């Protein structure tokens, strides 16, 4: 992965890294929750309503949620940062976005 692919405005390029990064962040968070409060996820999550598939002792649905949210959020972040960047370069006026 190159710096150009992370800084691209193409959604097909920015969404996968956003999904992977948020899955990594969310996994660290959930492992931290399980480490500081052992058994918390099994007591609080309704595991019977889920698929029953787990990875690293965590429901697979949590990883799917994290991937979907990371892909979504990378697009939202790109939109807001592009607007701010465009105003800065256009002297306060939004610049039209060129299509790839």
C-alpha positions in Angstrom: 0.0 0.0 0.0 1.4 3.4 -1.0 0.8 6.8 0.5 -1.0 7.7 -2.7 -3.6 5.0 -2.2 -4.3 6.2 1.3 -4.7 9.9 0.3 -6.9 9.2 -2.8 -10.4 10.5 -3.3 -11.4 7.3 -5.1 -13.9 5.5 -2.7 -12.7 2.1 -4.0 -9.2 3.0 -2.8 -10.0 4.7 0.6 -12.6 2.3 1.9 -10.6 -0.9 2.3 -7.8 0.8 4.4 -10.4 2.5 6.5 -12.2 -0.8 7.1 -9.0 -2.6 8.0 -7.8 0.2 10.3 -11.1 0.3 12.2 -11.2 -3.5 12.5 -7.8 -3.4 14.1 -8.7 -0.5 16.4 -12.0 -2.1 17.4 -10.3 -5.5 18.0 -7.8 -3.9 20.3 -10.7 -2.2 22.1 -12.7 -5.4 22.5 -9.7 -7.4 23.6 -9.0 -4.6 26.2 -12.6 -4.9 27.4 -12.3 -8.7 27.7 -8.9 -8.3 29.4 -10.1 -5.8 32.0 -13.5 -7.4 32.6 -13.2 -11.1 31.8 -16.4 -12.6 30.6 -18.1 -9.3 30.0 -18.9 -9.9 26.3 -20.4 -13.3 27.1 -22.5 -11.8 29.9 -23.7 -8.7 28.0 -23.9 -9.7 24.4 -26.9 -11.9 23.4 -24.7 -14.5 21.8 -27.7 -16.9 21.2 -29.1 -14.4 18.8 -25.8 -14.3 16.8 -24.4 -16.8 14.3 -22.2 -18.5 16.9 -19.1 -18.0 14.8 -16.3 -16.4 16.7 -12.7 -15.4 16.2 -10.3 -14.8 19.1 -13.2 -15.4 21.4 -15.2 -12.5 19.9 -18.4 -12.8 17.9 -17.7 -12.5 14.1 -20.5 -10.0 13.8 -18.3 -7.5 15.8 -15.6 -7.7 13.1 -18.2 -7.4 10.3 -19.7 -4.3 12.1 -16.2 -2.8 12.5 -15.4 -3.4 8.8 -18.6 -1.9 7.6 -18.3 1.1 9.9 -14.7 1.7 9.0 -15.5 1.7 5.3 -18.4 4.1 5.9 -16.5 6.4 8.1 -13.5 6.7 5.7 -15.9 8.1 3.1 -17.5 10.5 5.5 -14.0 11.7 6.7 -12.9 12.1 3.1 -15.9 14.2 2.3 -15.4 16.5 5.2 -11.7 16.8 4.8 -12.1 17.4 1.1 -14.5 20.2 1.7 -12.1 21.9 4.2 -9.2 21.4 1.9 -11.1 22.7 -1.1 -12.2 25.9 0.8 -8.6 26.5 1.9 -7.3 26.2 -1.7 -10.1 28.3 -3.3 -10.0 31.2 -0.9 -13.1 30.1 1.0 -15.1 28.9 -2.0 -15.6 25.1 -2.5 -13.9 23.8 -5.6 -15.7 21.4 -7.9 -14.6 17.8 -7.5 -13.2 16.2 -10.6 -14.2 12.6 -11.4 -11.4 10.0 -11.8 
